[in-house]
Amino acid sequence: MVIFLLLVLVAVALGIIGVAADGLGYLLAIGIVIFVADVAFITVQGSRRVRRRPVR
């Protein structure tokens, strides 16, 4: 969970720098890619933890 939050902060920081600085739009793109990868990672981790027990 700590890694998830850290990566979200990095993505937001890169996005802000990419928007604010002229000519650094690629940082915004990198921030978006990191954020999407992070959300996908946490979704996969969440689906692995859910273990369905058979109904008796």
Summary of the structure (lengths in Angstrom):
residues: 56
radius of gyration: 16.1
end to end distance: 33.5
largest distance: 62.2
contacts: 124
relative contact order: 0.15
helix: 79%
strand: 0%
